[in-house]
Amino acid sequence: MKIPFIIAIAAVSGGGKTSVVQLLNKELANSTALFFDDYDFEGPDNLIEWVHRGADHNEWKLTPLINDIRIMAACCPKSPINGRCIRTRASASLSC
């Protein structure tokens, strides 16, 4: 069994992240993508104040994304259409 790996891509808004992810998904077998914008995170109400305080990432509750990453690292639900991994909100409730 191959060990899964995670590629994280970060860039400014409009920096081409989605384009790179789409290209990678086409080239890498059994790949999937998690998009930060698909999640609603609990965190500081005032982003400017948060930045002035030092932008501590620990003030954000990233549990839904962390859970999805753990699930995807452990198993990957397959699409019946093309056999590739798929990511849905339902995948968060999977146990592998």
BAFI-3210 file (N, C-alpha, C; in Angstrom, 3 decimals, decimal comma, padded with zeros to 6 digits):
// residues 96
n [1|2|3|4|5|6|7|8|9|10|11|12|13|14|15|16|17|18|19|20|21|22|23|24|25|26|27|28|29|30|31|32|33|34|35|36|37|38|39|40|41|42|43|44|45|46|47|48|49|50|51|52|53|54|55|56|57|58|59|60|61|62|63|64|65|66|67|68|69|70|71|72|73|74|75|76|77|78|79|80|81|82|83|84|85|86|87|88|89|90|91|92|93|94|95|96]
n.u [000,831|000,574|001,860|-000,050|000,362|000,494|-000,023|000,373|-000,851|-000,298|-001,116|-001,515|-004,750|-006,166|-003,834|-003,472|-003,878|-006,104|-005,997|-003,513|-004,065|-006,116|-004,685|-002,805|-004,560|-005,431|-003,094|-002,069|-002,673|-005,467|-005,913|-007,046|-008,752|-008,793|-010,382|-009,739|-011,632|-014,015|-014,811|-016,283|-014,917|-014,486|-013,368|-011,395|-013,365|-012,661|-010,518|-008,446|-007,657|-006,835|-004,579|-002,933|-002,515|-000,740|-001,483|-002,094|-002,390|-003,586|-005,890|-007,918|-010,434|-009,855|-010,847|-012,755|-011,381|-008,949|-009,890|-010,870|-008,459|-007,102|-008,804|-008,581|-005,906|-005,927|-007,745|-009,430|-012,301|-013,627|-014,465|-017,263|-017,305|-014,759|-012,894|-011,173|-010,155|-012,603|-013,878|-016,085|-018,497|-019,606|-017,533|-016,244|-017,487|-016,720|-015,309|-012,362]
n.v [-001,169|002,182|005,062|007,848|011,282|014,792|017,788|021,124|024,214|027,593|030,980|034,417|035,999|035,245|034,200|031,823|029,360|027,550|026,817|025,484|023,364|022,058|021,195|019,496|017,584|016,359|015,146|013,550|010,390|009,126|011,424|014,162|017,177|019,651|022,556|025,552|027,591|026,230|025,764|026,768|028,487|028,948|031,835|034,759|037,720|040,248|040,840|042,676|043,519|041,016|040,542|042,639|041,729|039,765|037,696|034,982|031,727|029,801|030,823|030,203|027,828|025,052|022,552|021,118|021,072|019,874|017,371|016,378|016,239|014,292|012,104|011,866|011,229|008,753|007,200|007,092|008,028|006,627|007,794|006,709|007,268|007,986|006,683|008,145|009,798|011,370|014,368|015,237|016,848|014,795|013,004|013,654|012,267|009,687|006,565|004,859]
n.w [000,000|-000,848|000,772|001,620|000,620|001,308|-000,407|000,035|-001,025|-001,267|-001,841|-002,873|-003,258|-006,346|-007,279|-008,667|-007,438|-007,587|-010,284|-010,379|-008,637|-010,050|-012,318|-011,092|-010,010|-012,342|-013,203|-011,133|-009,974|-008,183|-006,654|-004,609|-003,640|-001,146|-000,301|001,290|001,357|001,360|003,886|007,021|009,455|012,974|014,547|015,358|015,640|014,727|012,293|011,833|014,394|015,286|013,644|014,556|017,131|016,643|014,984|015,736|014,885|016,420|017,437|015,774|015,062|013,525|013,190|011,430|008,900|009,647|010,471|007,995|006,560|008,035|007,575|004,782|004,600|005,732|004,279|001,123|-000,392|-003,341|-006,581|-008,428|-011,056|-012,244|-010,710|-009,182|-006,135|-004,139|-002,649|-000,237|001,893|003,282|003,492|005,785|007,788|007,514|008,535|008,564]
ca.u [000,000|001,328|001,571|-000,543|001,060|-000,319|000,615|-000,342|-000,565|-000,729|-000,795|-002,448|-005,985|-005,901|-002,466|-003,435|-003,955|-007,099|-005,465|-002,463|-004,726|-006,810|-003,669|-002,279|-005,596|-005,443|-001,840|-001,786|-003,700|-006,086|-005,720|-008,232|-008,432|-009,545|-010,261|-009,949|-012,857|-015,190|-015,049|-016,645|-014,137|-014,695|-012,132|-011,555|-014,360|-012,023|-009,255|-007,406|-007,150|-006,132|-003,260|-002,172|-002,131|000,290|-002,063|-001,887|-003,273|-004,283|-007,183|-008,889|-010,814|-009,731|-011,183|-013,323|-010,328|-008,018|-010,541|-010,874|-007,090|-006,834|-009,569|-008,002|-004,615|-006,185|-008,462|-009,898|-013,463|-013,427|-015,567|-017,678|-017,176|-013,406|-012,023|-010,327|-010,671|-013,512|-013,998|-017,395|-018,754|-019,906|-016,303|-015,837|-018,083|-016,240|-014,300|-011,632]
ca.v [000,000|003,421|006,021|009,098|012,508|016,003|018,957|022,350|025,308|028,886|032,147|035,535|035,889|035,378|033,746|030,608|028,140|026,627|026,310|024,500|022,194|021,351|020,508|018,387|016,553|015,619|014,409|012,631|009,369|009,040|012,673|014,907|018,547|020,302|024,001|026,299|028,382|025,370|025,585|027,901|028,337|029,868|032,534|036,142|038,535|041,403|040,381|043,697|043,366|039,721|040,758|043,498|040,905|038,807|036,716|033,641|030,762|028,990|031,431|029,677|026,424|024,453|021,138|020,446|020,846|018,892|016,053|015,937|015,871|012,990|011,082|011,676|010,560|007,368|006,520|008,028|007,499|006,618|008,183|005,616|007,706|007,884|005,956|009,044|010,178|012,509|015,031|015,812|017,061|013,493|012,275|013,957|011,315|008,345|005,954|003,905]
ca.w [000,000|-000,897|001,829|001,030|000,982|001,171|-001,002|000,411|-001,951|-000,735|-002,668|-002,730|-004,018|-007,781|-007,541|-009,475|-006,634|-008,131|-011,562|-010,078|-008,061|-011,134|-013,112|-010,298|-009,917|-013,611|-013,383|-010,034|-009,801|-006,860|-005,917|-004,215|-003,242|-000,088|-000,481|002,523|001,236|001,524|005,315|007,862|010,674|014,079|014,857|015,814|014,939|014,116|011,707|011,985|015,759|015,334|013,043|015,478|018,284|016,229|014,059|016,276|014,213|017,422|017,742|014,812|015,242|012,196|013,363|010,249|007,909|010,212|010,391|006,597|006,192|008,668|006,859|003,453|004,776|006,125|003,214|000,118|-001,102|-004,795|-007,445|-009,309|-012,455|-012,777|-009,804|-008,393|-004,820|-004,139|-001,359|000,013|003,310|003,858|003,775|007,154|008,712|007,210|009,382|007,706]
c.u [000,882|000,902|001,100|000,330|000,185|000,534|-000,231|000,099|-001,139|-000,281|-001,811|-003,708|-005,683|-004,532|-002,354|-003,512|-004,902|-006,613|-004,404|-003,087|-005,434|-005,825|-003,094|-003,293|-005,681|-004,231|-001,578|-002,951|-004,196|-005,864|-007,070|-007,802|-009,355|-009,309|-010,643|-011,270|-014,134|-015,603|-015,482|-015,945|-014,552|-013,355|-012,425|-012,579|-013,723|-010,641|-008,134|-006,801|-006,356|-004,726|-002,388|-001,727|-001,062|-000,205|-001,790|-002,894|-004,050|-005,625|-008,281|-009,167|-010,891|-010,125|-011,803|-012,274|-009,341|-008,613|-010,557|-009,481|-006,735|-007,553|-008,931|-006,640|-004,800|-006,863|-008,982|-011,103|-013,290|-014,683|-015,960|-017,510|-015,767|-012,426|-011,106|-010,970|-011,603|-013,558|-015,370|-017,510|-019,011|-018,638|-015,820|-016,400|-017,613|-015,300|-013,654|-010,861]
c.v [001,241|004,336|007,315|010,272|013,692|017,113|020,160|023,469|026,589|029,984|033,239|035,243|036,139|034,880|032,443|029,310|027,113|026,029|025,245|023,226|021,385|020,590|019,312|017,255|015,726|014,704|013,342|011,663|009,377|010,289|013,305|016,292|018,995|021,795|024,712|027,051|027,556|025,213|026,892|027,691|029,356|030,504|033,950|036,897|039,697|041,007|041,399|043,612|042,076|039,866|041,590|042,738|039,889|037,695|035,273|032,666|029,895|029,579|030,934|028,214|025,788|022,977|020,489|020,139|019,792|017,502|015,523|015,520|014,514|011,860|010,797|010,998|009,081|006,556|007,556|007,432|007,652|007,035|007,002|005,984|007,490|007,195|006,837|009,306|011,365|013,097|015,645|016,072|015,714|012,724|012,531|012,959|009,874|007,845|004,855|002,920]
c.w [000,000|000,233|001,179|001,443|000,652|000,577|-000,622|-000,527|-001,368|-001,684|-002,374|-003,533|-005,491|-008,189|-008,306|-008,702|-007,238|-009,446|-011,329|-009,535|-009,146|-012,014|-012,363|-010,195|-011,195|-013,741|-012,327|-009,837|-008,358|-006,022|-005,585|-003,778|-002,123|-000,250|000,810|002,507|001,383|002,987|005,967|009,204|011,724|014,399|015,296|014,970|014,184|013,606|011,868|013,384|015,905|014,764|013,982|016,727|017,919|015,343|014,496|015,653|015,193|017,831|016,797|015,134|013,855|012,189|012,124|009,171|008,396|010,134|008,967|006,138|006,789|007,939|005,502|003,535|005,101|005,027|002,242|-000,590|-002,609|-005,539|-008,315|-010,782|-012,991|-011,838|-008,979|-007,036|-004,969|-002,743|-001,264|001,506|003,993|004,193|005,187|008,152|008,451|008,304|008,565|008,559]
res [m|k|i|p|f|i|i|a|i|a|a|v|s|g|g|g|k|t|s|v|v|q|l|l|n|k|e|l|a|n|s|t|a|l|f|f|d|d|y|d|f|e|g|p|d|n|l|i|e|w|v|h|r|g|a|d|h|n|e|w|k|l|t|p|l|i|n|d|i|r|i|m|a|a|c|c|p|k|s|p|i|n|g|r|c|i|r|t|r|a|s|a|s|l|s|c]
***
